[in-house]
């Protein structure tokens, strides 16, 4: 059986059985050149073999061994194929023949990837069905040279339990005047020309039930920039729920979360659960935990059973409702232990760290906020906000920033030593690792 047939078979089975997770592949035996017909042309993957040990891992091991005294950095990798449950894809071509896929290297020419081996089968199926529906509706697609055309990009997020897709149509149009908030429904009369017909076809498919779609949102983005989706608070009025439920529900670790499309979620939730377990295992029983850069609170709320208290914080106002939902879904006996505050990480040190003995951080690629890093590097005798923090669990999505921050922490006056480091391969096929470093005070 060839790779294309294998992916098609996985897609068919996913539609019939609605599995809770993609079919796993043995990482060490997978060669993406053979598993994926798009590997040579597609810029999405650059590592074909030994997916659990991408080249950057050797750099990480050398750094932690030489500068942090950590003898080894083991790697953790989940399924090699079917793992991507969250994808942003470009839309180009013509109304009669839209193309949905990734930009080719160093260009804005779209490469269709209908049999992508790393995407969840529901995303491949959804992209193919959406292209057919757009062609039937004669929905115009974006043209960068003229700035015309309607659909620019799509975002697809799989709800793992149902194997259905939360679809976002990123449209080259200003928001309708009725815009109020991300949860508001747009009246059909306010939809841009050409969108109504597509939404009608999607509604028909969803009404019959035999479809991949969970829900459909519209994100209005008429800015002549390369940003696909803006998550900034000022863009609240640019989101419209057109069809279906407003959120997908995911059980991550031991906790349940609701994800609207305008908050961050991991592209590989299956593999991210290994990070969740590692962080939870590192938290001492009875700890007073503070989590900064918390997002919807996945890491912190998965520690609530063993912790005395968990204080989560983030700056994004879009997170207020999803975090409130996550807190409400906690068992009643645990709800009093967890709180959430909307505050910037730089200000959260003064507001959230006093009294906390354990700190969890999952910063963006640029790493820790400079003010927070200075606070952590200060001697405990100085009496700063972080003086009570004894254990730091640093979850890094940008290795360069982690190396810089770890060097500052170990070499600063805060008395930090790295107890352990583990590399998580969340994007098999890419030269990328997400690292969990656990540090303690001397």
Buried (B, 14 or more C-beta within 10 A) or exposed (E): EEBBEBBBEBBEEBBEEBBEBBBEBEBEEBEBEBBBBBBEEBEBBBBBEBBBBBEBBEBBBEBBBEBBEBEEBEBBBBBBBBBBBBBBBBBBBEBEEBBBBBBEEEEEEBBBBBBBBBBBBBBBBBBBBBBEBBBEBEBBBBBEEEEEBBBBBBBBBBBBBBBBBBBBBBBBBBBBEEBEEBBBEBEEEBBBEBBBBBBBBBBEBBEEEEBBBBBBBBBBBEEEEEEBBBEEEEBBBBBBBBBBEBBBBBBBBBBBBBBBBBBBBBBBBBBBBBBBBBBBEBBBEEBBBBBBBBBBBBBBBBBBBBBBBBBBBBBBEBBEBBBEBBBEBBEEEBEEBBBBBEBBBBBBBBBBBBEBBBBBBBBEEEBBBEBBBBBBBBEBEEEBBBBBBBBBBBBBBBBEBBBBBBEBBBEBEBBBEBBBBBBBBBBBBBEBBBBBBBBBBE
